[in-house]
Structure formats: C-alpha cells, structure tokens
Amino acid sequence: MDDMKLENLKKSFKELKWYEYLMGAIMIVIAAKAMVEGFVYGSSNGNPAWLTVINFISAICGVICIFFTAKANISNFIFASVNTIVYAIYLLYWHIWGTAALEIFFYIPTNFISWYYWVKHRDEQLSQKTKARRLTLLQNMICTMIVIVSAVIYHHVLVKMGGEVVWLDAFTLSIGIIATLLEMFRYAEQYVWWLITDFIAVAMYIVHFDAVYLTKKSIYLIMAIIGLYNWIRLNRERNRENR
C-alpha cells in the first residue's frame, strides 16, 4: 500500500507541466526571499520573522496542492493538510477571523473526508486520479443562493467580532464552504467558485499587502482556470457515468 501511494505521488509530480514548475519556482524564490529578509532585516509588512517561516511552508505546500487538485490527483491532500494548518496560523495572527475559522473548523476535517471519497471513486485506469462529476443547472442555482444568504449572515457575525476587510472575509468564508463541498464530492463546478474566491483573496492581499500570499493566491487564480478546464475534460472524456 505504501509503495502504491509513493508511486502515485511520483506520477502526480511527473504529470505537472513546465509552466506549473515555473510558477512553483517563482513561489519558492519569493517566499524564500521574504523569509530571509524577515530574519536579517525584519519584515517590511509587519510580519514577525517566525511568521515568514510559516508563510514559506504555506506557500510551497499550497501551490503543490493546487497543482495536483487541478488534475484530480488524490495526492493533493497530503500538501493540503499541511497548508491548512500553517495558513490558519497566519490568519489568526492578522485577526482575519472568518477565513481562519474556515481553515480550522472546515478545511482540516474535510481534507480527510475528501481523501476518503476521492480514493473510493478512484479512476480505474489512472490510479492517482479521482473521477470527475458535473452539477445540473438547478444545483448550480441552489449553490448560488446558499452563498449569497450565508455571506450576509457571516458579515453580521464578523462585524461584531471586529474583523478586518469584513465583506471580503464573509464571501471568502461562504464561497470556500461551497467550493470545498463540491470538491469533496468531485464536482467540476468547484472551480467556478474557486475562481471567485481567488479573485477575492487577491483583492484581500492587495489591501493588506503581502508579497508571498499575493503571489500564492495569484497562482491559485491561474490554476482555477486550468482546473476547470481539466475537470470538465476529464468528465467528458473519461467519467461519463458520473454525470
């Protein structure tokens, strides 16, 4: 079993494209530069030196996770779990309560549940991948209504908690929950929502500038487009029985 997991992990890395390796290299350089400067000169954006180490780990694990998820590779959950924990530390430090709650109370448990469902529905020929599904029009409309209503509710809660960038935080929380549930049950439409939440995340890190996380979330945005294309193609060409 361990040999099979290791082999699937190797297959996942071999499947990455040149532009993904390029984006990964850029992420490593920017995160490493910020970490070194944090210890040598002190961080220019208010992050203490120890937090730059957290940022470095989150940056690397986060982009690897997103590369694998965009290809429906089950190996993504290894890196997703590490990224979730360290990113939550960053968010708690900056009092971004809504997104921090999403990471701690939702993403951590759903990482393990999603791993179970993805393995259970493993592609018969490509053992490192799961099978892709599609939502109906009605299901998409229901998801949209849930996002809007829940975002309004979260906004009121976050205002009372004194959080920053509250509307952006509220929509990130709401959309993140829907997108993660769709990812858990292997629906390609998860990437429609990831596109929106990645736009929001980029806006958040422009308002509260952080070069590491701005780069990271920008890569997420690019990979969301690629992921949507990959999952729709996988469903159309290989996993028709899951429609």
Backbone as JSON, one array per atom type, in Angstrom:
{
  "sequence": "MDDMKLENLKKSFKELKWYEYLMGAIMIVIAAKAMVEGFVYGSSNGNPAWLTVINFISAICGVICIFFTAKANISNFIFASVNTIVYAIYLLYWHIWGTAALEIFFYIPTNFISWYYWVKHRDEQLSQKTKARRLTLLQNMICTMIVIVSAVIYHHVLVKMGGEVVWLDAFTLSIGIIATLLEMFRYAEQYVWWLITDFIAVAMYIVHFDAVYLTKKSIYLIMAIIGLYNWIRLNRERNRENR",
  "N": [[0.83, -1.21, 0.0], [1.93, 1.28, 0.85], [3.92, 1.51, -1.07], [2.36, 1.82, -3.33], [1.13, 4.29, -2.82], [3.37, 5.96, -2.83], [4.2, 5.61, -5.48], [2.03, 6.69, -6.87], [2.28, 9.32, -6.02], [4.67, 10.02, -7.25], [3.85, 9.8, -9.92], [2.06, 11.92, -9.97], [3.7, 14.18, -9.69], [5.22, 13.92, -12.03], [3.33, 14.46, -13.91], [2.95, 17.16, -13.92], [3.05, 20.29, -15.67], [5.37, 22.32, -17.62], [4.93, 25.05, -17.13], [3.75, 24.99, -14.67], [5.81, 24.07, -13.03], [7.4, 26.32, -13.36], [5.84, 28.37, -12.17], [5.83, 27.33, -9.6], [8.55, 27.53, -8.97], [8.9, 30.31, -8.99], [7.26, 30.95, -6.84], [8.67, 29.73, -4.73], [11.07, 31.21, -4.73], [10.18, 33.84, -4.11], [8.94, 33.43, -1.62], [11.09, 32.41, -0.14], [12.86, 34.58, -0.23], [11.41, 36.5, 1.21], [11.39, 35.25, 3.68], [14.12, 35.11, 4.41], [14.76, 37.86, 4.46], [13.07, 38.62, 6.5], [14.31, 37.6, 8.79], [16.86, 38.75, 8.65], [16.62, 41.57, 8.16], [14.21, 42.25, 9.22], [10.69, 42.17, 8.8], [9.03, 44.0, 6.24], [6.31, 44.33, 6.01], [5.08, 44.01, 8.41], [5.0, 41.41, 9.37], [6.23, 39.18, 11.82], [9.49, 37.6, 12.2], [9.31, 34.81, 12.64], [6.85, 34.26, 11.51], [7.31, 34.48, 8.82], [8.52, 32.09, 8.21], [6.4, 30.33, 8.54], [4.83, 31.33, 6.45], [6.42, 30.6, 4.27], [6.34, 27.76, 4.31], [3.57, 27.4, 3.97], [3.24, 28.57, 1.45], [4.68, 26.88, -0.33], [3.54, 24.29, 0.09], [0.91, 24.93, -0.46], [0.8, 25.68, -3.24], [1.65, 23.31, -4.47], [-0.38, 21.59, -3.7], [-2.55, 22.8, -5.04], [-1.8, 22.52, -7.7], [-1.95, 19.72, -7.99], [-4.64, 19.2, -7.33], [-5.99, 20.47, -9.42], [-5.64, 18.65, -11.41], [-7.1, 16.53, -10.62], [-5.75, 14.84, -8.91], [-5.23, 12.59, -6.32], [-3.18, 12.82, -4.51], [-3.03, 15.41, -3.64], [-4.06, 15.93, -1.1], [-2.2, 15.42, 0.88], [-0.47, 17.63, 0.9], [-2.35, 19.6, 1.17], [-3.33, 19.37, 3.78], [-1.14, 20.13, 5.42], [-0.77, 22.75, 4.5], [-3.2, 23.94, 5.23], [-3.11, 24.01, 8.04], [-0.83, 25.66, 8.64], [-1.48, 28.01, 7.27], [-3.74, 28.82, 8.64], [-2.61, 29.66, 11.03], [-1.3, 31.98, 10.21], [-3.53, 33.57, 9.46], [-4.89, 33.83, 11.9], [-3.06, 35.33, 13.33], [-3.26, 37.8, 12.06], [-5.86, 38.45, 12.6], [-7.93, 37.73, 10.85], [-10.69, 36.56, 11.01], [-12.9, 35.11, 9.9], [-11.98, 33.66, 7.59], [-9.98, 32.24, 8.88], [-11.46, 30.63, 10.61], [-12.73, 29.08, 8.7], [-10.54, 27.62, 7.7], [-9.68, 26.14, 10.0], [-11.94, 24.84, 11.24], [-13.32, 23.75, 9.15], [-11.85, 23.15, 6.69], [-9.76, 21.45, 7.62], [-11.02, 19.0, 8.76], [-12.51, 18.29, 6.44], [-10.54, 17.75, 4.59], [-9.65, 15.17, 5.19], [-12.04, 13.71, 4.95], [-12.64, 14.2, 2.26], [-10.45, 13.02, 1.03], [-11.04, 10.35, 1.55], [-13.42, 9.97, 0.0], [-12.45, 10.55, -2.56], [-10.54, 8.53, -2.97], [-12.21, 6.32, -2.81], [-13.62, 6.57, -5.14], [-11.8, 6.21, -7.19], [-10.18, 6.65, -10.35], [-10.37, 4.09, -12.79], [-8.27, 3.47, -14.57], [-6.29, 5.45, -14.29], [-4.68, 5.54, -11.56], [-3.85, 7.5, -9.77], [-5.71, 9.46, -9.87], [-9.01, 10.85, -9.23], [-12.54, 10.38, -10.03], [-14.39, 12.6, -12.13], [-17.25, 14.75, -11.75], [-20.38, 16.42, -12.71], [-22.48, 19.27, -12.05], [-26.06, 19.9, -12.16], [-28.12, 22.44, -13.79], [-30.07, 23.42, -11.98], [-28.95, 22.64, -9.52], [-26.68, 24.25, -9.51], [-27.88, 26.78, -9.29], [-29.03, 26.6, -6.75], [-26.72, 26.42, -5.18], [-25.68, 28.98, -5.6], [-27.58, 30.65, -4.34], [-27.31, 29.8, -1.69], [-24.71, 30.65, -1.13], [-24.94, 33.5, -1.27], [-26.87, 34.12, 0.75], [-25.66, 33.02, 3.07], [-23.28, 34.51, 3.17], [-24.17, 37.06, 3.84], [-25.09, 36.58, 6.42], [-22.71, 35.73, 7.71], [-21.3, 38.13, 7.49], [-22.54, 39.88, 9.33], [-21.89, 38.59, 11.71], [-19.08, 38.71, 11.69], [-18.61, 41.46, 11.77], [-19.32, 42.06, 14.4], [-17.3, 40.72, 15.65], [-15.16, 42.27, 15.12], [-13.47, 42.03, 12.91], [-11.19, 42.42, 10.06], [-11.43, 43.79, 6.67], [-14.19, 42.98, 6.13], [-16.46, 42.31, 4.42], [-15.19, 41.06, 2.23], [-13.97, 38.98, 3.62], [-16.24, 37.63, 4.58], [-17.5, 36.72, 2.21], [-15.44, 35.11, 1.23], [-15.41, 33.11, 3.16], [-18.03, 32.02, 2.86], [-18.14, 31.22, 0.12], [-15.93, 29.54, 0.1], [-16.76, 27.35, 1.65], [-18.83, 26.21, 0.1], [-17.39, 25.62, -2.28], [-15.51, 23.8, -1.31], [-17.12, 21.67, -0.48], [-18.15, 20.9, -2.95], [-15.77, 20.12, -4.12], [-15.14, 17.97, -2.44], [-17.13, 16.1, -3.14], [-16.46, 15.75, -5.74], [-17.12, 17.44, -7.92], [-16.89, 19.25, -10.93], [-17.63, 21.92, -11.02], [-16.71, 23.13, -8.77], [-14.57, 24.71, -9.39], [-15.56, 26.99, -10.57], [-16.42, 28.43, -8.4], [-14.02, 28.53, -6.96], [-12.59, 30.23, -8.62], [-13.9, 32.69, -8.16], [-13.49, 33.05, -5.36], [-10.73, 33.16, -5.34], [-10.24, 35.51, -6.75], [-11.26, 37.27, -4.84], [-9.49, 36.74, -2.73], [-7.05, 37.64, -3.8], [-7.64, 40.34, -3.96], [-7.86, 40.87, -1.21], [-5.2, 40.6, -0.37], [-4.04, 42.6, -1.71], [-5.12, 44.84, -0.53], [-4.25, 44.36, 2.13], [-1.17, 44.25, 1.94], [0.89, 41.59, 1.01], [3.56, 40.04, -0.22], [4.18, 37.32, -0.52], [1.74, 35.89, -0.08], [0.12, 37.18, -1.92], [1.31, 36.45, -4.32], [0.98, 33.69, -4.12], [-1.87, 33.41, -4.07], [-2.44, 34.48, -6.54], [-1.34, 32.56, -8.22], [-3.06, 30.5, -7.53], [-5.39, 31.51, -8.68], [-4.83, 31.41, -11.44], [-4.51, 28.62, -11.68], [-7.06, 27.8, -11.05], [-8.53, 28.36, -13.33], [-7.27, 26.62, -15.14], [-7.81, 24.24, -13.8], [-10.63, 24.07, -13.94], [-10.99, 23.66, -16.68], [-9.57, 21.21, -16.97], [-11.03, 19.41, -15.32], [-13.6, 19.43, -16.46], [-12.98, 18.38, -18.96], [-12.01, 15.87, -18.16], [-14.34, 14.73, -17.11], [-15.94, 14.68, -19.42], [-14.5, 13.09, -21.24], [-13.66, 10.76, -19.9], [-15.17, 10.05, -17.59], [-17.97, 9.67, -17.93], [-20.06, 8.25, -16.75], [-20.49, 9.4, -14.32], [-21.99, 11.64, -14.53]],
  "CA": [[0.0, 0.0, 0.0], [2.81, 2.44, 0.89], [4.58, 1.6, -2.37], [1.37, 2.34, -4.28], [0.97, 5.71, -2.55], [4.58, 6.62, -3.29], [4.19, 5.57, -6.93], [1.04, 7.66, -7.32], [2.84, 10.65, -5.78], [5.64, 10.24, -8.33], [3.08, 10.05, -11.14], [1.46, 13.24, -9.85], [4.74, 15.18, -9.99], [5.61, 13.78, -13.43], [2.25, 14.97, -14.75], [2.97, 18.62, -13.91], [3.53, 20.93, -16.89], [6.52, 23.22, -17.44], [4.52, 26.33, -16.56], [3.49, 24.76, -13.25], [7.12, 24.09, -12.39], [7.86, 27.71, -13.38], [5.12, 29.08, -11.12], [6.32, 26.82, -8.34], [9.88, 28.1, -8.74], [8.69, 31.72, -8.64], [6.72, 30.97, -5.48], [9.75, 29.38, -3.81], [12.01, 32.34, -4.67], [9.56, 34.97, -3.4], [8.74, 33.05, -0.22], [12.41, 32.29, 0.49], [13.38, 35.94, -0.1], [10.7, 37.13, 2.32], [11.81, 34.59, 4.92], [15.48, 35.56, 4.72], [14.7, 39.28, 4.82], [12.41, 38.72, 7.8], [15.28, 37.32, 9.84], [18.03, 39.62, 8.55], [16.28, 42.99, 8.22], [12.89, 42.48, 9.77], [9.71, 42.21, 7.73], [8.54, 45.34, 5.9], [4.85, 44.37, 6.02], [4.57, 43.78, 9.75], [5.1, 40.01, 9.79], [7.43, 38.84, 12.59], [10.37, 36.68, 11.48], [8.81, 33.43, 12.71], [5.7, 34.11, 10.62], [7.8, 34.31, 7.45], [8.74, 30.65, 8.04], [5.05, 29.81, 8.32], [4.44, 31.73, 5.1], [7.2, 29.81, 3.31], [5.76, 26.4, 4.28], [2.23, 27.51, 3.39], [3.36, 28.89, 0.03], [5.12, 25.71, -1.09], [2.52, 23.23, 0.17], [-0.32, 25.41, -1.1], [0.85, 25.63, -4.7], [1.7, 21.9, -4.87], [-1.75, 21.1, -3.52], [-3.44, 23.33, -6.07], [-1.39, 21.88, -8.95], [-2.46, 18.35, -8.01], [-6.11, 19.23, -7.34], [-6.43, 20.86, -10.76], [-5.55, 17.46, -12.26], [-7.88, 15.5, -9.92], [-4.82, 13.92, -8.29], [-5.54, 12.34, -4.92], [-2.01, 13.2, -3.71], [-3.12, 16.8, -3.18], [-4.48, 16.04, 0.29], [-1.01, 15.44, 1.73], [0.0, 19.01, 0.98], [-3.48, 20.44, 1.61], [-3.43, 19.32, 5.24], [-0.07, 20.96, 5.97], [-1.05, 24.14, 4.14], [-4.35, 24.4, 6.01], [-2.69, 24.28, 9.42], [0.07, 26.8, 8.73], [-2.18, 29.2, 6.8], [-4.62, 29.23, 9.73], [-1.77, 30.4, 11.98], [-1.12, 33.31, 9.62], [-4.8, 34.3, 9.51], [-5.17, 34.15, 13.29], [-2.15, 36.4, 13.74], [-3.75, 39.07, 11.5], [-7.26, 38.63, 13.0], [-8.88, 37.51, 9.75], [-11.37, 35.5, 11.75], [-13.77, 34.27, 9.09], [-11.2, 32.71, 6.8], [-9.28, 31.37, 9.83], [-12.44, 29.62, 11.04], [-12.91, 28.19, 7.56], [-9.38, 26.74, 7.64], [-9.56, 25.28, 11.16], [-13.11, 24.03, 11.56], [-13.93, 23.16, 7.96], [-10.89, 22.56, 5.76], [-9.0, 20.35, 8.21], [-11.76, 17.74, 8.72], [-12.94, 17.9, 5.09], [-9.39, 17.18, 3.89], [-9.64, 13.72, 5.42], [-13.27, 13.15, 4.36], [-12.49, 14.28, 0.81], [-9.48, 11.98, 0.66], [-11.77, 9.07, 1.57], [-14.32, 9.89, -1.15], [-11.68, 10.52, -3.8], [-9.96, 7.19, -3.08], [-13.33, 5.39, -3.04], [-14.04, 6.72, -6.54], [-10.57, 6.32, -7.96], [-10.26, 6.3, -11.77], [-9.94, 2.7, -12.96], [-7.02, 3.38, -15.32], [-5.31, 6.4, -13.74], [-4.87, 5.29, -10.13], [-3.55, 8.7, -8.98], [-6.79, 10.42, -10.07], [-10.38, 10.52, -8.89], [-13.47, 10.59, -11.13], [-14.98, 13.95, -12.15], [-18.69, 14.82, -11.91], [-20.9, 17.74, -13.1], [-23.74, 19.69, -11.46], [-27.14, 20.33, -13.04], [-28.41, 23.87, -13.71], [-30.79, 23.66, -10.73], [-27.99, 22.52, -8.42], [-25.85, 25.45, -9.55], [-28.68, 27.89, -8.79], [-29.14, 26.41, -5.31], [-25.42, 26.77, -4.61], [-25.55, 30.44, -5.64], [-28.44, 31.22, -3.3], [-26.7, 29.49, -0.39], [-23.54, 31.53, -0.97], [-25.37, 34.88, -1.01], [-27.53, 34.2, 2.06], [-24.69, 32.75, 4.14], [-22.32, 35.6, 3.23], [-24.81, 38.15, 4.59], [-25.1, 36.16, 7.83], [-21.34, 35.79, 8.19], [-20.89, 39.53, 7.59], [-23.03, 40.42, 10.59], [-21.11, 37.97, 12.78], [-17.7, 39.19, 11.64], [-18.62, 42.85, 12.21], [-19.34, 42.04, 15.86], [-16.01, 40.2, 16.11], [-14.15, 43.28, 14.87], [-12.52, 41.58, 11.9], [-10.8, 43.34, 9.0], [-11.96, 43.51, 5.33], [-15.26, 42.08, 6.57], [-17.25, 41.75, 3.32], [-14.34, 40.12, 1.52], [-13.8, 37.83, 4.5], [-17.51, 36.91, 4.64], [-17.71, 35.99, 0.96], [-14.43, 34.06, 1.17], [-15.9, 32.04, 4.03], [-19.22, 31.41, 2.27], [-17.77, 30.54, -1.13], [-15.0, 28.47, 0.41], [-17.5, 26.19, 2.13], [-19.49, 25.59, -1.06], [-16.37, 25.08, -3.18], [-14.89, 22.63, -0.69], [-18.09, 20.57, -0.54], [-18.17, 20.44, -4.33], [-14.52, 19.38, -4.31], [-15.26, 16.71, -1.72], [-17.97, 15.17, -3.9], [-15.81, 15.58, -7.04], [-17.81, 18.19, -8.97], [-16.03, 20.18, -11.66], [-18.06, 23.3, -10.79], [-15.96, 23.7, -7.66], [-13.62, 25.69, -9.89], [-16.25, 28.26, -10.81], [-16.38, 29.11, -7.12], [-12.62, 28.84, -6.62], [-12.22, 31.42, -9.38], [-14.43, 33.86, -7.46], [-12.82, 33.23, -4.08], [-9.34, 33.55, -5.59], [-10.29, 36.94, -7.04], [-11.43, 37.94, -3.55], [-8.26, 36.59, -1.96], [-6.06, 38.55, -4.39], [-8.03, 41.68, -3.5], [-7.54, 40.98, 0.21], [-3.77, 40.76, -0.16], [-3.66, 43.92, -2.25], [-5.48, 45.75, 0.56], [-3.25, 44.1, 3.17], [-0.15, 43.74, 1.02], [1.83, 40.54, 1.41], [4.07, 39.54, -1.5], [4.12, 35.85, -0.56], [0.37, 35.42, -0.26], [-0.4, 37.73, -3.17], [1.82, 35.56, -5.37], [0.33, 32.39, -3.93], [-3.27, 33.48, -4.48], [-2.46, 34.72, -7.98], [-1.14, 31.24, -8.82], [-4.33, 29.8, -7.33], [-6.34, 32.03, -9.66], [-4.46, 30.82, -12.73], [-4.77, 27.18, -11.64], [-8.5, 27.58, -11.04], [-8.93, 28.33, -14.75], [-6.76, 25.35, -15.68], [-8.53, 23.16, -13.14], [-11.99, 23.98, -14.51], [-10.83, 23.02, -17.99], [-9.15, 19.81, -16.8], [-12.09, 18.59, -14.73], [-14.67, 19.27, -17.46], [-12.47, 17.44, -19.96], [-11.96, 14.53, -17.55], [-15.72, 14.23, -17.05], [-16.46, 14.46, -20.76], [-13.77, 12.07, -21.98], [-13.38, 9.52, -19.18], [-16.05, 9.73, -16.46], [-19.36, 9.98, -18.3], [-21.02, 7.58, -15.87], [-20.67, 10.19, -13.11], [-22.76, 12.86, -14.79]],
  "C": [[0.86, 1.26, 0.0], [3.52, 2.65, -0.43], [3.65, 2.19, -3.41], [1.19, 3.84, -4.08], [2.17, 6.49, -3.06], [4.62, 6.68, -4.81], [3.19, 6.58, -7.5], [1.52, 9.09, -7.11], [3.86, 11.0, -6.86], [4.93, 10.54, -9.64], [2.5, 11.47, -11.14], [2.48, 14.33, -10.2], [5.15, 15.13, -11.47], [4.57, 14.39, -14.36], [2.23, 16.5, -14.82], [3.58, 19.16, -15.2], [4.68, 21.88, -16.57], [6.13, 24.53, -16.78], [4.16, 26.18, -15.08], [4.79, 24.71, -12.45], [7.67, 25.52, -12.32], [7.17, 28.51, -12.28], [5.57, 28.63, -9.75], [7.67, 27.4, -7.98], [9.78, 29.57, -8.32], [8.19, 31.84, -7.2], [7.81, 30.69, -4.45], [10.71, 30.56, -3.63], [11.44, 33.48, -3.85], [9.39, 34.66, -1.92], [10.07, 32.96, 0.52], [13.02, 33.67, 0.73], [12.73, 36.65, 1.1], [11.14, 36.54, 3.66], [13.19, 35.06, 5.34], [15.48, 37.02, 5.18], [14.05, 39.49, 6.19], [13.36, 38.51, 8.95], [16.45, 38.31, 9.84], [17.69, 41.08, 8.81], [15.0, 43.27, 9.0], [11.9, 42.66, 8.65], [9.18, 43.63, 7.51], [7.03, 45.45, 5.97], [4.25, 44.01, 7.37], [4.63, 42.34, 10.23], [6.35, 39.81, 10.66], [8.23, 37.78, 11.85], [9.84, 35.26, 11.49], [7.63, 33.2, 11.76], [6.13, 33.97, 9.16], [8.13, 32.83, 7.17], [7.41, 29.94, 7.77], [4.59, 30.11, 6.9], [5.15, 30.89, 4.04], [6.61, 28.4, 3.18], [4.4, 26.41, 3.61], [2.3, 27.73, 1.88], [3.69, 27.64, -0.78], [4.06, 24.61, -1.09], [1.24, 23.64, -0.56], [-0.3, 25.28, -2.61], [0.94, 24.18, -5.2], [0.31, 21.28, -4.78], [-2.64, 21.53, -4.67], [-3.09, 22.77, -7.45], [-2.01, 20.49, -9.07], [-3.99, 18.32, -8.09], [-6.65, 19.56, -8.72], [-6.4, 19.69, -11.73], [-6.31, 16.28, -11.66], [-6.98, 14.44, -9.28], [-5.09, 13.81, -6.79], [-4.4, 12.77, -4.0], [-2.11, 14.61, -3.15], [-3.39, 16.92, -1.7], [-3.32, 16.0, 1.27], [-0.58, 16.87, 1.98], [-1.11, 19.95, 1.45], [-3.56, 20.5, 3.12], [-2.38, 20.2, 5.9], [-0.37, 22.43, 5.72], [-2.18, 24.72, 4.98], [-3.93, 24.82, 7.41], [-1.84, 25.56, 9.5], [-0.6, 28.1, 8.26], [-3.13, 29.72, 7.88], [-3.86, 30.03, 10.78], [-1.58, 31.84, 11.5], [-2.39, 34.15, 9.78], [-5.15, 34.7, 10.94], [-4.29, 35.3, 13.78], [-2.69, 37.76, 13.27], [-5.24, 39.28, 11.76], [-8.24, 38.56, 11.83], [-9.71, 36.3, 10.15], [-12.18, 34.57, 10.87], [-13.02, 33.22, 8.3], [-10.42, 31.76, 7.7], [-10.21, 30.26, 10.32], [-12.69, 28.6, 9.94], [-11.78, 27.17, 7.5], [-9.41, 25.7, 8.77], [-10.73, 24.3, 11.3], [-13.75, 23.35, 10.35], [-12.92, 22.44, 7.08], [-10.15, 21.37, 6.35], [-9.78, 19.04, 8.21], [-12.16, 17.31, 7.3], [-11.78, 17.39, 4.24], [-9.4, 15.66, 3.99], [-10.87, 13.05, 4.82], [-13.17, 13.12, 2.84], [-11.53, 13.21, 0.31], [-10.17, 10.63, 0.58], [-12.65, 8.92, 0.32], [-13.55, 9.81, -2.47], [-11.07, 9.13, -4.01], [-11.05, 6.16, -3.41], [-13.77, 5.42, -4.49], [-12.83, 6.96, -7.44], [-10.8, 5.92, -9.42], [-9.66, 4.91, -11.99], [-8.59, 2.56, -13.65], [-5.92, 4.28, -14.77], [-5.45, 6.39, -12.23], [-4.59, 6.52, -9.26], [-4.67, 9.72, -9.05], [-8.11, 9.91, -9.51], [-11.27, 10.8, -10.1], [-14.17, 11.95, -11.0], [-16.48, 13.87, -12.43], [-19.09, 16.24, -12.31], [-22.22, 18.01, -12.38], [-24.78, 19.99, -12.54], [-27.33, 21.84, -12.88], [-29.1, 24.22, -12.4], [-29.84, 23.6, -9.53], [-27.07, 23.73, -8.37], [-26.59, 26.66, -9.0], [-28.84, 27.8, -7.28], [-27.85, 26.81, -4.61], [-25.24, 28.28, -4.55], [-26.37, 31.1, -4.54], [-27.85, 30.97, -1.91], [-25.51, 30.41, -0.11], [-23.97, 32.93, -0.58], [-25.96, 35.02, 0.39], [-26.52, 34.01, 3.19], [-23.67, 33.86, 4.27], [-22.89, 36.78, 4.02], [-24.81, 37.83, 6.09], [-23.7, 36.25, 8.42], [-20.86, 37.23, 8.38], [-21.3, 40.13, 8.93], [-22.24, 39.87, 11.77], [-19.72, 38.55, 12.85], [-17.59, 40.66, 12.05], [-18.55, 42.92, 13.73], [-18.01, 41.56, 16.42], [-14.87, 41.2, 15.87], [-13.11, 42.88, 13.86], [-12.22, 42.66, 10.87], [-11.35, 42.87, 7.66], [-13.16, 42.56, 5.41], [-16.06, 41.48, 5.41], [-16.44, 40.74, 2.52], [-14.17, 38.83, 2.32], [-15.07, 36.98, 4.52], [-17.76, 36.11, 3.37], [-16.67, 34.89, 0.77], [-14.87, 32.85, 1.98], [-17.05, 31.29, 3.37], [-18.89, 30.6, 1.02], [-16.84, 29.37, -0.86], [-15.69, 27.2, 0.87], [-18.16, 25.46, 0.96], [-18.47, 24.92, -1.97], [-15.74, 23.82, -2.62], [-15.82, 21.43, -0.7], [-18.18, 20.01, -1.96], [-16.91, 19.65, -4.65], [-14.59, 18.01, -3.65], [-16.02, 15.66, -2.53], [-17.62, 15.15, -5.39], [-16.54, 16.28, -8.18], [-16.88, 19.21, -9.61], [-16.36, 21.64, -11.37], [-17.42, 23.92, -9.55], [-15.08, 24.85, -8.15], [-14.27, 27.0, -10.32], [-16.19, 29.09, -9.53], [-14.96, 29.43, -6.67], [-12.13, 30.06, -7.38], [-12.67, 32.69, -8.65], [-13.67, 34.11, -6.17], [-11.35, 33.61, -4.25], [-9.24, 35.02, -6.0], [-10.4, 37.74, -5.74], [-10.15, 37.9, -2.74], [-7.16, 37.52, -2.48], [-6.36, 39.98, -3.95], [-7.67, 41.9, -2.04], [-6.05, 41.27, 0.43], [-3.18, 41.95, -0.93], [-3.95, 44.97, -1.18], [-4.48, 45.62, 1.71], [-2.08, 43.43, 2.47], [0.77, 42.73, 1.68], [2.3, 39.86, 0.14], [3.94, 38.04, -1.63], [2.7, 35.38, -0.86], [-0.3, 36.01, -1.5], [0.05, 36.87, -4.34], [1.11, 34.21, -5.32], [-1.1, 32.4, -4.45], [-3.4, 33.78, -5.98], [-2.24, 33.41, -8.74], [-2.41, 30.41, -8.68], [-5.34, 30.21, -8.39], [-6.07, 31.44, -11.04], [-4.82, 29.34, -12.77], [-6.26, 26.86, -11.56], [-9.05, 27.51, -12.45], [-8.51, 27.0, -15.39], [-7.52, 24.17, -15.1], [-9.93, 22.97, -13.68], [-11.94, 23.28, -15.86], [-10.5, 21.53, -17.85], [-10.28, 18.92, -16.3], [-13.25, 18.39, -15.71], [-14.24, 18.28, -18.53], [-12.43, 16.02, -19.41], [-13.35, 13.92, -17.48], [-16.24, 13.87, -18.43], [-15.8, 13.25, -21.44], [-13.66, 10.74, -21.26], [-14.49, 9.1, -18.2], [-17.51, 10.06, -16.76], [-20.39, 9.38, -17.36], [-21.31, 8.37, -14.61], [-21.49, 11.45, -13.33], [-24.09, 12.81, -14.07]]
}
